């Protein structure tokens, strides 16, 4: 047994969630359902225009890989997180949330001055989330935030695809993948957003290298990667870059490929109120299940259950007590 089940790396952000109507998204000039990088002034402008709206989850740590590492840790998998936050109030919130969840991290020796990244998450009535992200200091995440010893002591490396937008973050992701390959650590990546695949394809391919062990993507990202409108074609075009993969399909469930066979994973029917964090929860739960020796079909069913629970609540995570209860419900322990 290695010390860590998963070594994650990604942008560290503090989330603020606000409910909006579709017409408000249009008037604000926000692209629905996507992650859009903005500067601090634009984010402040949006917050100013949305004053008076109900904030459902203010000042909660977020970021895709961070959410996944916290989920896996809460289920019982030892995890490590490489990220970058500043020596400010939001940075303190982020570190506190990691440590409360039991996630080890690279910031034990202090945090640099600057501004911690923030994500404004706009939730529309159909539960879709539209994200406007100011990366702040996380844009400068680099190889300096890597811990080669912790990485070598991990079963899986999990890379957040959003890192492709940052020159230093992309270089760090590539170096981490190379270190993992040299140490016999399994490599995994989340495509994160259709825009990452469409506009940063060359950088994403550089992170992938020759072939990864596991890729997480949703249907739109898979189709975008395959440059097709047919899912079966996209599946075939994922196989050269990933020995195994998971394609999440929202309310239709998911598809897993373990290198030998495809499995259709049924959805868990819920009244969705907020899809923010659904893919992050799926990845964290899936990797947790693999770490305890489950096959892809069982891991997919557990991850689908966990993702269904999170979309039925506001915010990207569940209350802490829900994780062991969900584990016991599915696995009986």
N, C-alpha and C positions, 0 to 999 in steps of 0.2 A: 504493500500500500504506500502510495506517495503522500506527501504532506498535504497537498492541495488537489482537490478534484478538478478545479477550474482556475485558470489564470486569465482574468479579463482585462481588456484595455479599451478605453474609449473616452469620449468627452464627458467631463463632469459638469453637470448643469443643475441649477436650482429651478424647479418648476413653479409656475403660477397658472392655475387653470381658471378659465372664465367661460361661462355659458353665453352663447350668442345665437342670433337667428341667421339664416342663410342670407337674407338681404343685407344684414350688417357685415357679413364677410365680404360681400360684393362692394359695399360702400367703403369698406376699409382697404380694399384692394388686396385681400388675402386669398391665396390659392388654396382652395378647399382640399383637405386630405393629404396635403404635402408638407414637408419640412422646408422652410425657406430661411436661408441665412440672412440676417439683418444686422445693421450696426446698432449701437446703443441708443442713438438718437431716434431711429425708427421704432425701436421697441418702446422707448419712452412715449413717443407720439401715440402708438397704439394703446398703451395703458391709459394715457390721458383721455383718449376718445372713449374708452370703455369704463370710465369712472361710474360707479353706481351699479355696475353689474355684480351679480352674486359670484364671489370667488369661492370655489368649492375646495380647492387644495392650494393654499398659499404657502410658499417657502417650504416645499418638500423637496428632498434631493431627488434628482432625476438623471437623465442621460441613459441611453439605451443599455450599454454594457453594465453600467452601475445597477440599473434595475434588475438585470438578469442575475448579476452576482449576488445581490441582496436576496432575490427569490431563492436561488439555489442554496444559499447559506441558511435561510430560514427553514428550508425543507430538511437541512441537515448535512449539506455538502460543504466541506472546508474550501473557502475560496480566497483569492487574492485579487486586488484591483490596482492597476496602474492608471493614473489619471493626474490631472493638475488643477488645483484650486488655489486661490489667493489667500493671503492673510487678512481676510475681511469677515464680516458677519456671515455671509452666505457660505464662504469656505468652511467656517466652523460648523455650520449646519450640515454641510455635506459630509465632513469627516465624522461628525457625531453619529449621523445616520448609518454610515458604513460600520462603525465600531459597535453601535447598538445591535446591528444585525449579525455581528461576528465576522465581518469581512476584514481580513488583513489588507494593508495598503502600503503604498510607497512613500507616504508623507509623514512618517514617524519622526523625521529629522527637521520638521518645520515646513512652512509654506512661504513662498515669495510674496512681495508686495504686488498689488495689482487688483483686478476686478474679476471675481468668479463669474463664470458663464451662467446665463439665465435663459430659460425657455418659456415663452408665453404660449400656452396651450389653449386654443379656442375650441370649445366643444359645441357642435351644432345639434339641433333637435334629433337628428338621426344617429347620434352618438359618435359621429365622425370627429376626429381630432385634426386640427390644422395648426402646425407648429411654426412659430417665428422665433428663431434662435439667434441670440447674441453669444458667440463662443467665449468672449472674454479671454482670460488667460489660458483656457483650455486649447485655444487655437495654436499655442506654442508648445503643446505636449510634444516631447521629443524622446530620443533614446535615453536621455538622462533620467527619465521616469521609469525606465525598465529595471527590473530586478532579476538578473539572469539566474541567480541561485533559486529564487522562488519559482521562476518559470521552469527550470529544469526539474523541480520537485513537484510538478503538476502533471495530471493525466491529460488535460486538454488546455490548449490556448484558445481563447475566444476573442476575436477581433471584431470591433464595431465598425461597420462599413462607412459610417460618417467620417471616420478619420481620413478618408481619401481626399477630402476637401482642403486639408492642411498639408503644406509641403513637409513640415517637420513631423506631423502626425503620421502621414503616409510612410515616410522613411522609417519611423519607429515601428510601424506595423510590419513593414517588410523585414526589418531586422529581427523583430520578435519571431516572425514566422521562420526565418532562417535559424535562429537559436533553437526554436522548438524542434525543427527537423533534425538538427545536429544532435539534440539530446533525446530523440525518440519520443517527444511529446506530440500527441495528436493535435492537429490544427483545425480550427473551425472559424467561420466568418459569417456574419450577418450582412446581407446586402443593404439593409436598413431603410432604403427609400428608393422608389423608381428613379428619382432624379439623380441619385448617386450612380446608378447603373447607366443611365442615359447620357449624362453630361461628364462623367468621370470614368468612363469605361477603361481607358488605357491605364489609369492609376489603379483601378480595381483589379485589372489583370496583373499588374505588378505586385499587388498585395497577395494575390492568389498564387503567383509563381507557376510552377508546373502543374500541381494538383493538390488540393486540400483534402483533408479527411472528411470534412462535414461542412455543408453550406446551409444556412437558414435563409429563406426568402419567402415573400408572399407571392400570390399569383401574378400580380402586376409586374413585380420585379423579375420573376421567372420569364414572363413573356418578353419583357424588355431585354433581358440578357440574351434570350434566344432569337431576338429580332423576328418575332412571329406573333400571330394572333391565335395560334393553336397550342393548347397546353401540352399535348402529346409530343409536339415538335420541340417545345421548350425543354421538356424533360430529357429528351435525347441530347440536346445541346448543353445541358448542365453536366451530363455524365463525364465529359472529358476533363472538366475542371474540378469535379468533386467526386470522391470515392463513394460518398453517401450524401444525401440531402433531405431536407424537409421543405415542402411548399405549403404554407398556410393559405387557406381559402375562405377566411372569414366565417360567415354563418354556414358555409358548406363543409366545414371541417378542415382536414389537411391530408396531404399525401406524403408518405415517407418512402425513401429508397435506401436500402441498407447495403447496396452494392450487388445484391442478387435479386431482390424482389420488391415490387411496389406494394404498398399497403394503403388502402383508403381508411382514413381516421375519421370516425363520425363526429359531428359537432355536438356540443352540449347546449341545448336550447335554453336561452335565458332572455330576459328583457334587457337589452343592452342600453346603457346610459352614457358610457364613455369608453371609447376604444383605445385611449391612450395607455400604453404599456402592455397591450395584449400580446404583441409579438415578443416583447422582452420577457414577459412571464412565461410564454411558451418555450422560449429558448432556455431560460433558467431551469424550468421544470423538466424539460427534456434531457438536458445535460445531467441534472441531478439523478434522473431515473437511469440513464446509461451508467452513471458512476456506481450505482448500487447493483449493477449487473443485469438490468432489464434489457430486453430486446427492443428493436425500433417500434414494433407495433404497440407494446405495452407503454413504452416511453411516450409515444404519440398520443395514446388515449389519456394518459395522466396529464400531459401538457395541455391537451385540449380541454380537459376538465378545469385545470388551473386557470387557463386563459378565459374560459367562460365565466368563471367566478369573478375575475378582475374586471371584465367589461360590464358586469352588473353593478359595479360600484364606481364612484368617482375617485380619480387618482390612479396612478400606475401600479399601486401595490395594495395588498390586503392587510388588515390588522394582524399584528404579530401572532396572535393566538390561532388564527385561521390556518396557518401553514402546517403545523403538526396535526391539526384536526383533519385537514384535507389529505395529508399523507396517510393518516390512519384510516380514513374513509376508503381510500383507493387500495392501499397496500396491506392494510390490517395491522400496521405497527406504529 
